Amino acid sequence: MTLKGIPASEGIGLGRAIVIRESDSEISNTQVTDINTELDRFLAAVERAKEEIKEIKETAQRNLGEKNAMIFDAHLLILEDPELFNMVKENISKGMNAESALDESAKFFETILSSLEDEYMRERANDIRDVTSRVIKILSHKEEIDLKSIPSCSIAVARELTPSQTAQMDKQNVRGFVTEKGGKTSHTAIIARTYEIPAVVGIGDITSVVRDGDFLIIDGNDGTVYVNPDESIIREYEKRLEEETRKKEELRKFLQIEARTQDGRRIKLVANIAHVDETDVALKNGAEGVGLFRTEFLFMDRTEPPSEEEQFQAYKTVLEKMGERPVIIRTLDIGGDKSIPYLNIPKEENPFLGCRAIRLCLAQQDLFKVQLRALLRASVYGNLKIMFPMISCIDEIIQTKEIMKEVKTELDKEDVKYSEDFEIGIMVETPAAAIISDMLAEEVDFFSIGSNDLIQYTLVIDRTNDKVSYLYNPLHPAVLRLIKLTVDNAHKKGIEVGVCGEIASDLNMVPILIGLGVDELSVSPSKVLNVKKKIFETNSEKEKMTIQKLVGTM
């Protein structure tokens, strides 16, 4: 049997299926007359659930690292959410038993989240289900599925893997994840990519057609899953896995050497990270630093913004792990395809053209200042560079610098130390920024081109829209001209330009970017060595000639 899903984490996995099925999901629905006793029973189950979640968090900190364990703080907050609590209490007051009262309340909030357009927020319904299912099992005296002793060479198959489940698994024994639900932003996908475990998600009914012990092959590159394949397919994938392993081993020779083109041009190769623990994967793969730390993930999976201290600890950890290597930390980039309910951003007709990224930070300066304070405090622990997203005019930089001065003054008064040597830069991701890049270069120390947005804004194409996504073309002359204009203007002012969008890791685009004069490429940790190999195979002078043909006369 051959099944098709969404490729969520690259790689090939072969192993025996471990089908993770929920225990009897039928929830008792009885009428109660002693409301107070039932409410006490519910509250006792919540307290026990909190203790279990705290234990799981400790396990997650050991197995998954601090950042991935932080999701359990959000789980604890769900158990203290007044809206959920009040709805449960109201249902119990109507005579519903605690199990059904909680189940009905949870479904109400799951339905709201599942109906949202934002994929990331839809995935958060899984967190509510994870937490409330735990309480219901405690109320019903049902045992939790034990995943601590998952056998070696296993492929975990589930309707949906919860954070609690993945936290308890021994990742050394897992060869892949396959789920019925989920997308590229699901918890399963994030964990799989962090630990370089192949994953395919979004295969409906797979738990119905796959049994424990079935032999599976999962192809995380194209989203294919084979169930009990014949010998010819097994041999083909064993060869592919062997070749993949051989290539990985071959790439290791590039670990300790600087990335240079055939003709000796130095290209800096750094990593994009979204979680603190991805720093370890970046270092393992030879990244020369962090080219993009997406801080918005610190603000997600919770009901309130992270405190200054929490942010400080996250930034400090990454800087310390990277030592003298540069770390570019991007300030909060929310809006467009990423939303955070507690920020109360009004619904917009076109959020990609609305109050997002730096615009939101300038509008909510209290939020912005907390992040800047945390960044400045962390600056003494490493080679920090601060980057501001979605800049489209000089006024935004000037206003941002003024806020930075205010924060420095506050820290001076409090006698809090910070470095004076850190650099500031901007993301060039709008045609406006590219066109006035000569003016913007006067105000900052570096540029980083966010190619995903730059391409969409230049070509007026939503690449997630199937009807027009075929027009999404990073080789469009307009896109290449804007990149070249940005690079040329930056170099005239003596500042460097990196690219941190997806095209930086596209092996077909790497030579083009080098030909355009880009100084730095920032890619996902797992792709660092592949890109480094491509750089060594590229002749920069030859690529300059190719660029002239592609962009024409400027």
Secondary structure, 3 states (H helix, E strand, C coil): CEEECEEEECCEEEEEEEEECCCCCCCCCCECCCHHHHHHHHHHHHHHHHHHHHHHHHHHHHHCCHHHHCHHHHHHHHCCCHHHHHHHHHHHHCCECHHHHHHHHHHHHHHHHHCCCCHHHHHCHHHHHHHHHHHHHHHHCCCCCCCCCCCCCEEEEECCCCHHHHHHCCHHHEEEEEECCCCCCCHHHHHHHHCCCCEEECCCCHHHHCCCCCEEEEECCCCEEEECCCHHHHHHHHHHHHHHHHHHHHHHHHCCCCCECCCCCECEEEEEECCCCHHHHHHHCCCCCEEEEECHHHHCCCCCCCCHHHHHHHHHHHHHHHCCCEEEEECCCCECCECCHHHCCCCCCCHHHCCCCHHHHHHCHHHHHHHHHHHHHHHHHCEEEEEECCCCCHHHHHHHHHHHHHHHHHHHHCCCCCCCCCEEEEEECCHHHHHCHHHHCCCCCEEEECHHHHHHHHHCCCCCCCCCHHHCCCCCHHHHHHHHHHHHHHHHCCCEEEECCHHHHCCCCHHHHHHCCCCEEEECHHHHHHHHHHHHCCCHHHHHHHHHHHHCCC
